[in-house]
Amino acid sequence: MGEPTRRGFLAGAAILPVAAKAAVDTGGDPSIAADLATYIGFGNKASGEAGDSACGHWLASELERAGFTVAKPAISVPWFEPDHCEIDAGRARAPLWPQPIVVPTPDAGVTGPVVRVDAAGRADASLSGAIALVDLPYGRWSSALAKPIRTPVETAFVNGAKAVVVISNGPTGKIIALNADGRAPMFAGPVGLLAPADAAPFLAAAIDHTPATVTLTGKGGRRPAFNLIGRIDRGKGRWIVVSTPRSGWFGCAGERGGGIAAWLHLARGAAKLLPDHDIAFLCNSGHEYENLGAEESLKAVAPKPADTHFWLHLGANFAARDWHEGLFGLAPLAGTDSQRYLVVSPSLLPTAQRLFKGLAGLESPYPSDKLSAGELTAIIAAGYPAVAGIFGVHRFHHVAEDDARCVDPAAIAATTDAFRELLIVAAR
């Protein structure tokens, strides 16, 4: 018999789902765990902050080592360094997270009666001169653009509120930071986010409209950050692009860590894996400002749609840990959070269903003409003809405690292997 072809080997291997073959495919490669630990070790990943910049330089050096020609195009992003950010009503006092782009209060804050507002913008008293307390429904919140957030905040200011405090009700009881427009303030006045665990005295104050003071002070403006692109340009005129964001609120271990580790793993093998294509690996900052960095990349450095054979985007919640949630609080589980979504071009659906079988959430992929989110939406809207992407919101998404507990290297490895096989198929 002759030597088996790679296509024949893949056809035979496809009998097993990729999740079952992960240990064989990765060969126990420790690089995923090491890369994850390195990413987490950079600390706060806010765009343009020291952790984000150090991470970007590290990724650039790794791409160069893998044979890519690297560029780091500059972008401009907002920043705010809090000084005094809190709400107090009588003896109750709690910290607030200032919502970007921050509209600060005077140093003495602003004072008014507390008026509770629901997600539809309805209030039981006049909002003129009030501190509006927006009590969000329970959810895994991510962006201030979401209608249940944006509507009541805008309504409160239209009706004369001095400031808005948003209770970010979610799985952890902590403040959930919210993505925002990165070019101009979204709201007409100061907005602060309040942890559900701290909300009880202020909800009580809203019953009889007790006065409260909101203070949001600090310094801010705009600062430089940078995107990152590595290219292997063979002159083929047929590009394959793999992208992932690196910035976000707080440490982003579960939100971004898996995508970064997978992106690097794929980059190191890309030259051999994709011999018949030009290859571009993109890593954007500015994600938390409603995909500001990705939009700049699409305009300035990404290969054009007509020259691109396939684009793979590795977004949030690549392989974050699942948790028990309920009467006994949060307890970590060995499994992977199923609230992650796989989106592929319709022609790739049968392949994706086969390759991602057994991977929580991803084994039920969606066609790209029916569903997308985040940076993947911008990629599809730009006209790229064949795409795949992952996105999701795990329980500690945008929470300060999104740390190493929230992600497992073995789960990242299994998911990475599935995407590697998808790249092979898509490149044909």
PyMOL commands that set and color helices and strands:
alter all, ss='L'
color gray80, all
select helices_A, chain A and resi 6-13+18-26+31-41+50-65+147-158+196-198+200-207+253-273+292-300+305-307+346-355+374-381+404-406+409-426
alter helices_A, ss='H'
color red, helices_A
select strands_A, chain A and resi 69-71+74-89+92-95+97-98+110-117+131-135+163-167+191-194+211-226+228-232+239-245+278-284+308-314+321-326+329-336+340-344+366-367+387-392
alter strands_A, ss='S'
color yellow, strands_A
deselect
rebuild
show_as cartoon
